[in-house]
Every structure is written in C-alpha cells, then in structure tokens.
Amino acid sequence: MDDGSFVQVSAMTGWVIGVSHVADHGYRCWLINPDLDVLSDGTVYSTSSAAMSAGRAFVSRHA
C-alpha cells in the first residue's frame, strides 16, 4: 500500500474487514479470513462505504 492509511475496520465472526485510502486513487477493501490470509479484490472504490459494503458482501457469501 503506497502512502495509504487504513480509514475503517470492521469485524464479523472469524473475519476482519479493513478499508484503506490512497490519495488521488481511492479506497480499497482488505479482508483477513479465519486462516489469517489477507485478501483484496483489487478494486478501487470511490467511497469508503462502497469498499466496506464490498467486503461485507464477500464475507456474507463465503462465511
């Protein structure tokens, strides 16, 4: 993550969802699964809400 920072973190049973922001690029969603793998969909979102929603939707489908 180049010059970015985490702006939001949420937890669901067994999962951690994080949203990072990189200036002039946008927001990214990061997930940590129960096996402690770090995952990202590689998509850049225009808002932190959209990135968090994508993370929650992923967890809902895969939990």
PEHUPE-V533016 format. One record per helix or strand of 2 or more residues. SS is the DSSP state (a for helix, b for strand). FROM is the first residue (numbers start at 1). LEN is the number of residues. If there is no record, write none. Layout:
SS;FROM;LEN, SS;FROM;LEN
This chain:
b;5;8, b;15;8, b;26;7, b;38;3, a;48;15
